[in-house]
Amino acid sequence: MKAIFVTGGKQYYVSEGDVLYVEKLDAEAGKEVEFDTVMMVDGKAGTPYVKGAKVVCNVEKHGKQKKIVVFKYNPKKKYRKTQGHRQPYTKLVVTKIVK
């Protein structure tokens, strides 16, 4: 069974047993999280969401991605600025998709 659900402003196409990394959620590791903003289940789309459908996931861990370097400069103006950023994430395992 496959589904598309929304979290963190992004859409994820998943099936049972998939592992995915999403924007950081306020849930402890080891807890279950339910997403009820399901856009499609087994090819049947809703307008805008499928009523009664949900995706149940298990939170494995929280972490930060690799550091990216943000470098800004203006040519001929002696302006240079270096900045780093590490995006926090939550690792989820899809346990069940309910129609």
VEXVO-6786 format. One record per residue: residue in three letters; x negated, y, z negated of N, C-alpha, C in turn. Coordinates in steps of 0.001 Angstrom, whole numbers. Last residue first. Layout:
% residues N
aa_n.px_n.py_n.pz_ca.px_ca.py_ca.pz_c.px_c.py_c.pz
ALA_X_Y_Z_X_Y_Z_X_Y_Z $
...
//
This chain:
% residues 99
aa_n.px_n.py_n.pz_ca.px_ca.py_ca.pz_c.px_c.py_c.pz
LYS_6486_3188_-5506_7391_3809_-4515_8521_4527_-5198 $
VAL_3326_3530_-6955_4741_3194_-7199_5593_3926_-6175 $
ILE_215_2147_-7093_1024_3091_-6321_2474_2634_-6440 $
LYS_-2514_1805_-9377_-1179_1409_-8926_-530_2527_-8132 $
THR_-5183_2601_-9691_-4763_1311_-10207_-3426_844_-9636 $
VAL_-7935_4231_-8472_-6492_4067_-8253_-6095_2665_-8703 $
VAL_-10185_5846_-10462_-9954_4572_-9796_-8440_4406_-9691 $
LEU_-12108_8899_-10417_-10859_8169_-10626_-10883_6843_-9887 $
LYS_-14166_11250_-11869_-14172_10025_-11067_-12940_9217_-11427 $
THR_-14195_14699_-11603_-13670_13571_-12348_-13639_12376_-11408 $
TYR_-16639_17394_-11649_-15731_16459_-10999_-15233_15433_-12004 $
PRO_-18083_20692_-11210_-17652_19584_-12058_-16625_18701_-11336 $
GLN_-20732_21778_-9168_-19285_21631_-9266_-18931_20467_-10195 $
ARG_-23223_23979_-9715_-22942_22550_-9822_-21445_22400_-10096 $
HIS_-25301_26415_-8215_-23948_26022_-8614_-23846_24507_-8655 $
GLY_-27521_29296_-8313_-27246_27871_-8213_-25832_27563_-8677 $
GLN_-28901_32002_-6448_-27970_31523_-7455_-27765_30031_-7242 $
THR_-30702_34845_-5577_-30637_33390_-5556_-29772_32936_-6721 $
LYS_-30903_37639_-3573_-30275_37095_-4777_-30161_35585_-4615 $
ARG_-32353_40584_-2353_-32351_39135_-2337_-31779_38645_-3660 $
TYR_-32968_43425_-595_-31972_42800_-1472_-32017_41304_-1275 $
LYS_-34365_45138_1102_-35036_44601_-88_-34030_44033_-1100 $
LYS_-33296_45799_3531_-32818_46566_2379_-33456_46113_1064 $
LYS_-33747_44193_5769_-34307_45559_5774_-33883_46391_4578 $
PRO_-30866_42137_5275_-32126_42419_5958_-32473_43917_5914 $
ASN_-29769_41014_2273_-29471_42006_3293_-30786_42336_3993 $
TYR_-28863_37786_1028_-29832_38849_1285_-29282_39798_2334 $
LYS_-28383_34977_-1057_-27815_36125_-358_-28926_37138_-113 $
PHE_-28039_31609_-1546_-29033_32662_-1313_-28398_33762_-493 $
VAL_-27362_29023_-3580_-26679_30099_-2869_-27677_31248_-2761 $
VAL_-27892_25615_-3696_-28528_26917_-3832_-27779_27915_-2967 $
ILE_-26356_23083_-5669_-26534_23737_-4379_-27136_25113_-4644 $
LYS_-26868_20107_-7494_-26953_21554_-7438_-27105_22024_-5993 $
LYS_-24471_17433_-7397_-25822_17966_-7216_-25780_19477_-7089 $
GLN_-21727_17557_-9812_-22354_17180_-8557_-23769_17748_-8488 $
LYS_-21085_16317_-13068_-21348_17448_-12196_-22052_16947_-10952 $
GLY_-18360_14482_-14644_-19752_14810_-14361_-19862_16059_-13524 $
HIS_-16495_11895_-16253_-16606_13278_-15795_-18078_13554_-15536 $
LYS_-15013_8663_-15495_-15978_9562_-16126_-15835_10966_-15567 $
GLU_-12522_7297_-14998_-13755_6587_-15357_-14735_7484_-16076 $
VAL_-9132_7214_-15369_-10266_8135_-15402_-11497_7362_-15854 $
ASN_-6965_5591_-13175_-7703_5468_-14417_-8917_6389_-14336 $
CYS_-3761_6484_-11779_-5216_6352_-11695_-5805_6227_-13095 $
VAL_-890_6117_-9893_-1461_5967_-11231_-2946_5687_-11081 $
VAL_1298_8016_-8091_20_7323_-7990_-584_7312_-9390 $
LYS_4796_7784_-7319_3676_8303_-8086_2453_7423_-7870 $
ALA_8131_8647_-6300_6847_7995_-6039_5771_8612_-6918 $
GLY_10432_10123_-6663_10264_8910_-7441_8944_8188_-7229 $
LYS_10378_11456_-3388_11012_11440_-4711_10802_10089_-5387 $
VAL_7655_12781_-1758_8500_11593_-1853_9055_11528_-3273 $
TYR_7722_16290_-796_7183_15156_-1547_8174_14002_-1568 $
PRO_9052_18200_708_7636_17990_993_7050_16774_266 $
THR_9849_15386_2214_9902_16796_2578_10044_17634_1327 $
GLY_7807_12437_2823_8872_13189_2166_8857_14622_2651 $
ALA_7150_9603_4936_6835_10925_4412_8055_11554_3772 $
LYS_5999_6485_5094_7258_7194_4908_6969_8513_4208 $
GLY_3584_5144_5119_4048_5739_6363_5365_6487_6256 $
ASP_3237_4393_2366_3422_3400_3435_4038_3980_4703 $
VAL_4109_7523_1319_3879_6166_820_4218_5200_1944 $
MET_3202_10943_983_3522_9826_1849_3217_8516_1139 $
MET_2885_12789_-1072_3407_13269_200_3826_12141_1130 $
VAL_3357_13143_-4478_3006_12187_-3431_3677_12631_-2134 $
THR_2980_14231_-7198_3054_15024_-5971_2560_14159_-4804 $
ASP_2485_12818_-9439_3818_12661_-8859_4018_13525_-7619 $
PHE_-7_10997_-10870_214_12086_-9931_1560_11858_-9263 $
GLU_-1207_10152_-14063_-188_9933_-13040_-49_11184_-12184 $
VAL_-3937_8603_-15644_-3375_9852_-15145_-2383_9507_-14052 $
GLU_-5212_6973_-18547_-4517_6918_-17264_-3928_8281_-16925 $
LYS_-8557_7044_-20005_-7111_7287_-20018_-6537_7133_-18612 $
GLY_-11282_6881_-19673_-10585_5690_-20133_-9071_5841_-20161 $
ALA_-12020_10199_-20623_-12443_9002_-19910_-11769_7781_-20525 $
GLU_-9252_12514_-20888_-10422_11829_-21427_-10756_10600_-20579 $
ALA_-8448_15261_-18844_-8069_13939_-19345_-9347_13249_-19811 $
ASP_-8182_17610_-16986_-8201_17632_-18451_-7663_16314_-18976 $
LEU_-10357_17186_-14132_-9051_17109_-14777_-9219_17145_-16290 $
LYS_-12233_18602_-11488_-12193_18172_-12887_-10781_18268_-13466 $
GLU_-11409_17293_-8257_-11714_18426_-9121_-11488_18018_-10570 $
VAL_-12454_13850_-7700_-11551_14983_-7546_-12045_16135_-8413 $
TYR_-13486_10981_-6106_-13954_12080_-6939_-13078_13293_-6649 $
LEU_-12365_7577_-6162_-12472_8893_-5572_-12903_9910_-6601 $
VAL_-11904_4253_-5206_-12609_5136_-6136_-12739_6490_-5461 $
ASP_-9113_1998_-4805_-10055_2993_-4291_-10677_3805_-5429 $
GLY_-7125_360_-5787_-8502_-66_-5963_-9537_926_-5468 $
GLU_-4688_1064_-3336_-4982_534_-4660_-6419_18_-4714 $
SER_-5595_3932_-1330_-4906_2662_-1517_-5335_2130_-2876 $
VAL_-5237_7376_-198_-5795_6308_-1026_-4982_5025_-903 $
TYR_-6012_10499_677_-5392_9317_1276_-6029_8111_604 $
TYR_-5428_13611_-818_-6252_12408_-813_-5435_11237_-276 $
GLN_-5652_17128_-540_-4870_15921_-312_-5815_14731_-197 $
LYS_-6125_19802_-2934_-6579_18956_-1832_-5693_17721_-1727 $
GLY_-5530_21169_-5213_-5398_21887_-3954_-5851_21093_-2748 $
GLY_-5697_19327_-7287_-6774_20300_-7126_-6718_21058_-5820 $
THR_-3915_16889_-5476_-4450_17348_-6755_-5603_18299_-6482 $
VAL_-1531_14925_-3828_-2170_16231_-3926_-2667_16454_-5346 $
PHE_-1617_11867_-1843_-1164_12691_-2956_-2019_13946_-3046 $
ILE_-596_9280_176_-1265_10574_197_-708_11378_-964 $
ALA_-1115_5704_175_-382_6909_-180_-1262_8132_14 $
LYS_-566_2211_834_-1347_3432_954_-472_4636_643 $
MET_-841_-1171_0_0_0_0_-891_1241_0 $
//
